[in-house]
Structure formats: C-alpha cells, structure tokens
Amino acid sequence: MDRRTFVSASTAALATTTMATGQTQAAPNDRITIAAIGVRGRGGSVLSAFASRPNVDVKYIVDVDESVRNNRAEQIQQRTGRKPQAINDFRDVLDDAEVDAIMLGTPTHWHAIPTIMACQAGKDVYVEKPDAHNIIEGQRMVAAAKRYKRVVQLGTQSRSGKHFHDAMKYISEGHIGRCLFAKAWESAKQGSIGKPTDSDPPAGVDYDMWLGPAPKRPFNKMRFHGNWRWFFDYGAGDLGNDGVHRLDVARWAFDTALAAQGEKPLGPVKSVSAHGGKCYFDDLQEWPDNLVCTYDFGEGRVMTYEMRIWTPYNMFDETEAAMVLGDNGYVVIGNESWRAFGPKHKLIRNETGGYDNTVAHVEDFLNCMQTRGKPAADLETVGHPSSLLCHLGNAAWLAGRTLRFDSENYRFIGDDDAQQFLSRPVYRKPWVLPDIG
C-alpha cells in the first residue's frame, strides 16, 4: 500500500470513529499536539502564538519552501526545546493519531482542501481568513466541520479582542437606538507590485505543490510569497484579505444593535452589488484597488464596504474600520480603539485597546478543543458568513451587475451565467474538492 492510499484509508477509518463519538481522544496530560501548515508570513505569526502556549506541542512544520520550514523548525526548537519535523506535504500528518489539530497559514487557495481532509481525519482546525478561495469551498468546509463534529476557528482575531467586545457591550446596551445601516472600509495606501517577468521557482520550493488546485502557470515572483492574494487563481483581493476583518466587525456590530432593540438578526444577505475596478496601479494585480460593495439584507437593512487602497488618508480617523449607525448615535470601531457618538456627533466614549489579538484567539481555540464548545470565530456561525460577504462582493464585481443570492441552495437567483462565480472552473488534478455528501 503506497503512502497516498495509506493516508486515505487511515483518514476514512478515523473519520468513522470521530462521527460515532463526536470527539477526539484527549491528549495526554491535556496537552495538544498540532501540525502547522504554511508558516511564512501570517502563518509564522500564528505558529508563534501556538508555540507560546504551555500546553501545545508543535510536532510538524509543513511548508512547500524548504528554507522556510527548516528555519521555523529551528525557531520552535530554540523556543520550546523540541524540534518539530519539517516536511513538505500536509497529507503526511493526517494519519498521525498524535496530531489533535492543524493550523493553516497557507495562501487562500490552499484553505479548503486541507481543512476538509483534516476534519475527515478527526483533527480540529485553525484556518486563516478568508475561509476559502470561493463560495462553494466555504460551504463545503462548513459541511465537513458539522458532519465530523470538528472545532474550526477562522483567523478573524478581532472576535477575541477585548476592545471589540467592549464596543459590542456598549452597543448591546441600546445607546445608538434603532439601526438600519453599517459600513466597513479600507483606505490605507498600498504599493504597486510592478510587472516582473516570469522566471524559475527558487531553489527548494515545490512549486507544483504550491499551485495545488490552481491552474499550471509559469512561476512569477509577484504571484508568489505575499503577493498571491492579488491574483484570481489564489486569493480574493483586498476584499478577502483585510476586508473580511472589517466586514466581520460591521456585521457583528449590526447584529448586536438589532438585538439591543429586540429585533431579529440580519440573517443571510439577499443581494449584492459592486462597483469599481483596477484603476490606479499599473501592475500585475488583477483584483480591484478601488471598490464599493453594497449588501442588502432585506427590510431596509444595508451594509456597505469601501476599498480605496490608493488613498494616503483615513476616514473617520481610521485607515481601516467599521461603524454601525442608529437613530440616536453611532460607533466607530478601529483596530486599536472605538469611539461612540451621540446626536450631532457628540463624542460620548473614546476607548483604546490592543492591536494584535492572535494569542487570545489561539487560546480561545485551544479551550474549545477541550470543551467542544463553539470558538469565537466559529466557521459555521461567524467565519463563513463574514467570508461569504467578501466572495459575494467579488462575484458581483466580476459579473458586473447586482446578484441575488439563494442562501439555502447556494445559487444566484435568475442568473445562470453568474453561477460560474460560485467556484473555481477546474480543479487541477490530483487536487479536487472533497464531496461531503
């Protein structure tokens, strides 16, 4: 039996046991063993947060870049006294019964397949934002987490931030009155990535594995480390990169304001429109640098998102933030502060907080692994609904028209042509999106 067959058979057997019991075996002495997959940029930061927890053992460092994975393994050894195994292929960890969870810090196009396979193998998952490359991948990830009873936390760490919770408490007390509108924005100027020519992949990089389900294309350094998010094949643009954080906070605040007035929550979005384009940077980027999305939740409830990553100034004193508006006041929630205003823009509260809430978010995930409770950014109830707003905004922009969404059947209503924007047209073999059934 070759390794691929063995991993598949072991994964299926463990998935059957997991479905029957609804939980994994408790780690000895309540220790949690993880495999960290994708550990360069943001993945490296999240790995550091996991390694800082006294009850966590990092057994594997998985990355397609040999120098990155070896360096991270050495760093973990220096920090903890235990050197993880540095490997190239995430499938090698799925049949290891000692691994309780995986951390995914990979590019977005590598979120769905490992998450689903890990759930099938009885592992819990911490996955960076947005949930997936496209709408159907996110739906399939939720289905896997539910079927195999896994704890899956999305890396929208604001959900574990104290000053965000303080802002929500203020909103929950009914101070802003009746709410019908919220907005989110990005206005921090970014730079051009230029137009470098294609080249050979760097030594030690498994480029074919890096591409995974995406189309086979020549290597280009600006489609790789850090910049992959700007390309249709791999990312969801800045709407899926930073926008998911801001939209998540806006949705959270909107629902909190509604609950304060005894009103029903937003529920699924009904229709989405998007206007703008790639207008400013003359480079290889494909996704918009200037964009406005409007989300209609029905009953007059509206949310907007504005992306202006070419402007060197902020909005409401925040380069990136969310705000919720009521008939008696409004609240602006930034990365490090929140401010509440009453009628005629009277400042009522001005509170500050910390920027990086990653350690708290990881701690929340680890606690829920042991209690089997829902984490702060639970994939089904928090992570996917907020990520879906990003994917729907991108779909509306690609279609060039307002799209009405059927949240029950995951289809666009009355628009057969727009169905193409639900998923990737082709998954490059051998990588296919697992069918949960």
N, C-alpha and C positions, 0 to 999 in steps of 0.2 A: 504494500500500500504506500503510494507516494505521499509527500507531505501535504499537498493540497487536499487529497482525499481524506487523509487522517484528520486534518483540521476540520473539514466539512462534517465528517462523521462524529467527531467529538463534540463539535458545536451543536449538532442536532440532538445528540443524547443529553447534553447539559441543558439545552432549551426545554426538552421534555420534562426533566426533573424540576426545572425552575417553574414551569407552568403549573405543575402539580402542587408545589409547596408555596409558591408566591414569594420566595426569598432565597438568598444565597446562604451558604454556610457562614457562620460568624468567624471572623479571623481570630487566630489565637491571641489571647490577651487583649481582645478588642482592637488589634492593630489592623490597618487597612493597607493592602498592597495594590499599587497602581502601576499601569503602563502609560507613559507619557508619549503621545504620538504627535509629531510636528512641534518642534521645540526651538525654532529660531527666534522670531520676533515676539509677538504677543504670547505664543506658546511657551517661550522661555520664561516670561514673567509669571505665567500661571503655574508652570512647573516649579518655580522658586517658591510660590505660595504653598503648594502642596508639600514640598520638601521641608518647609519651615514648621509643619505641624508635627508634634512629637509622636503621634500615633500612626504616621504614614511611612511606609516603606516604598521607595521607588525602585521597582525591580527591573523595569525596561525603559530604555530611551530609544524611541523609534523615529528615524528621520531618513529621508532619501539622500541627504547630504552628509557624507561620511565625516567631514571635518566638524560639522555642527553637532552631530550625535556624539562623537567622541569627546568633544570639548564639554558638552553638557554632562556627560557621564563622569568626567573628571571633576567638574564643579560640584556635582552631587556627592561624590566620594569625599571631597575636601570638607564639605558641609556636614555630612552625616556619618562619615566613616565607613559607608557601604557603597560599593561601586555598582551601579546598575549595568545590566547587559545592554550594549549599544548595538542595535540591529536595524536593518533596512526595511523589512516587510512587516506591517502590523498584523498580518494573519498568523505570524508565528507566536503571538501571545494569546490567541483566542482559546487554545486548548489547554492553557496553563490554569489549573484549578486554583492556584495560589493567588491569581490576579483577581481582585474584587471589583476593580473599576478601571476605566480608561479615561485619560484626559486628551481631548482633541484640540490641538492648536494649529491644525493644518490650514492651508488655503480652503476657501469656502466650497470649492468643487469636490473636496475630499471630506465633507462632513457627514453626508447621508449614509453612504455605504458602510463605513466603519461603525457608525452609531448603530445601525440596524443589525449588523453582524455581531456587535458586542452584546446588544440586547438578546439576540438569539443564543448567545453563548453564556447568558446569565450574569453579564457584567453590568454594573451601573456606569453612567456616562456623564462626564462634564464636557460639554462641547461649546466652543467659542461661537460668537454671533457672526452673521445671522444663522438661523437654524440650518439652512441648506442653500444650494445653488438656485433652486427654483421651487415653485409652489407644490408640485406633486412629491418632490423629495421630502419636503417638510411634513406633508400629510402622511407619508409612508413612515417617517421617523416616529411620529406620534402614535401611529398604529402599532409599531413594534414595541414602543415603551409600554403601551397599555396591555398588549397581548402577553408580553413576557414579564409584566409587573416590575419594571425597572425604574429606578430613580434616575431621571435625566434632568440635569441643570443646564440652562443656557447661560453663556457668559455675559449676560447683561447685569453687571455687578452693581449698578445703581440700586437694584432691588434689595441689596444688603447694606446700603449706605445709611448711616444714622440721619444725616441732614435731609435726605429724601423722605425718610419715614417721619421726621419731624414736620416737614412740609405737608405730608399727607394727613397727619394728625390735625393740623390747623384747618385744612380743607374739610376734613370729616366733621368738624365742629359747626359747619354751616355758615362760616363767616362770609363767603363770597356770594351766597344766595343761589338762585336758580342758574344752572349752567346749560348753555347750548353750543359752546364753541371752545375749541382748544387749538393750539398751534405748536409746531416744533420748527427749529431752524438750525442751519449751519452757515456761518459767514466768515469762517477763518480761511484766509487766502492760502492756497496751496500752489505748488510749482509745476512747471512743465516737466514731462519725463523725456522730451526730445524725440528724435527719430533715429535711434541707432540701428545699424544693420544687423541681420541675423549672424549667428556665429555658432561655434561648437559649444556644447554644455561644459561647464567647469569640470575639472578632474574630480572624481569621487562622487559625482552626482548621478543618481539613477533617474535620468530624465524621462524615460518611458514610464516608470512608476509614478513620477511626479505628475505627468499628464493624466494618468489613470483613465477615467471615462471620457475625458475631453478629446477633441479631435487631434490627430497627429499633425503637428506643425513644427517647422524649424525652430530651434532654440533662439530666443532673443532675451538679452539680459533685462529688458524692461517689461517682459511678460513673466518674469520670474520673481525672485525674492522681493517682497514688499510691494511691488507694483502690479502683481497679478490681479488685484481687485478691480483694476480699471478696464478689464477685458471681459467680453461677453462669455468666453469659454470657461472662466474660472471664478469670477466674482459677481457682485451685484452693485458695483459702483459705490459712490459715497452714500447713496441712499441705504445700502445694505451694510456699509462699513460704520459710519458714525450715525447715520440717520436712524438706524434701528434703536439706538440708545435713546435718542430724543423722542421718537415716536412712542417708545415704550413708556417713558415718563409721562408724556402727554396723555396717553390712553389711561394710564394708572390714575392720574390726577382727575381726568374727566369722570371716570367711573366712581372715584371717591366723592367728587362733588355731587354726582347724581344720587349716590347712596345717602348723602347727608340730608337730601331733601325728600327721601323716601321714594325716589324714582327708580325704575328698573335700569339695569346696566346697559351699556352701549350695544352689546351683542355683536354679531358679525357685521362687517361693512357691507353696504348694499351696492354702491357703485363708486368708481374711482376714475378721476381724470388727471392727466399730467401734461404740462406744457413746458417747453424749454428745449435744451439740446446741448450739444458740444459746441459751444460758441466762442470760447475765449482762448483756450490753449491749442496751439498748432503743434500737435504731437501725436503719439500713437494711441493715446487714450480713446476708448470707444464710448463709455458711458457719459451721461451729461455732466457738465460743470455748472450749468445754470438750469434750475428746475423748480417748478411749483406743482405740488400734488394736492388734490382735494379729495377728501374721503367723506362720503355721505353715508351715515348710519341710519337714515330714516328719521321721521318725526322731527325734522328740522335740525338734527344734531350733526354738526360738521366739524371736521378736523383738517387742518392744512399743514403742509410741510414745505419749507423753503430752503433751497440749497443755492448758495452763492459763494462757491469756493474760489472766486476770483476777486472778492472784495476785501480790502485791508482794514475793515472797520466792523464793529459789532452792532448788535440790535438789542435794545432794552438793556444795555450794559453787559451783554453776554455774547461771546462769539458763537456759542452753541448752547441751546437750552430748549425748554418747553414752558408753556404757560397755559393756564386754564382761566377762562373769563366767566364771571357770573354777573347777575344784575345788581350786585351790591359790592363788587370788588373783584380783584384778580390776583393771581400768584404767579411769579416768575421763578422757575427752578433751574438753576445752572449746575455746573459740575461741582462747584465748591461753595455755593451759597443759595439761599432762597429769600425772596422778598415778597411781602404781602401788601397790597394796596387797597384802599377803600375808595369811595366815590371821589371824583375829581383828582384821582391819582395821589391821594394822601397816603404816605408811607406809614404802614401800621407795624410791620415786623421786618427786620433785616438780620438774618441769621447766616452764619458761616459753618462750613463743615470740611471734611477731608475729601481729597480728590480720588485717591485710589482705594477702592473698597474690595479689592480682589481677595485679600486674605479672609475677610469676613464672609465673602461669597463662597470661597472654598470651604470654610469652616461650616457654613450652613449646609453645604452639600454632604460633607462628611457626617454631620449629625443626622441628616435624613437617611443616609445609607444605613445607619444603625437603628433608627426608629421606624424606618419605612414610611415616613411622612412625606408630604409634598415640599420640595425646596422652594426657596423664594422666587426663583425664575423657572418654575416647573415648565417643562417643554409644552405640555398639552394646554395648560390654562394661561400661561404667561408668554413663554418664549416663542412658540409658534404663532399665536395670534398677532404679536407685535412684528415678527419677521414677515408674516403674510402681508402686512401693510406695505412693507418695502417691495416685496415681489409683485404685488398688485400694482403699485405705482410704476415700477419698471415695465410691467406688461402694458399698462395704459400708454406709457410713453412710446414703447416700441410699436404699438398698434396705431398710435396717432389719433385716438378717439376715446371717449368715455366707455368704460367697460362695466357691465352689471355682472355681479358675481353670485353664483349659487353656492352657498357655503355648505349645503347638505350634500351636494353631488360633486363639488369641486369642478364646476364648469362655468364658462361665461354664458350668459343668457342671451339667446338670439344672435349669436355672433360666431359662426362656425370657424371663420378664418382666425379668430383670436385664440382658439384652443391651442394653437401652436406655441403660445407663450406660457402654457402651463408647465412645460417640462423641456428637457433637452431633446432635440430632434432625434439624435442617435447616441447611444452609449457604446463607446469603443470597447470591443471585446478584448479581454475576457470580463471586463467590468460591466455588470448590469445591476440595475436597481432591484434588490430583492423584493419579491412579491409576498406580502404578509398574509394575504388571504382574508 
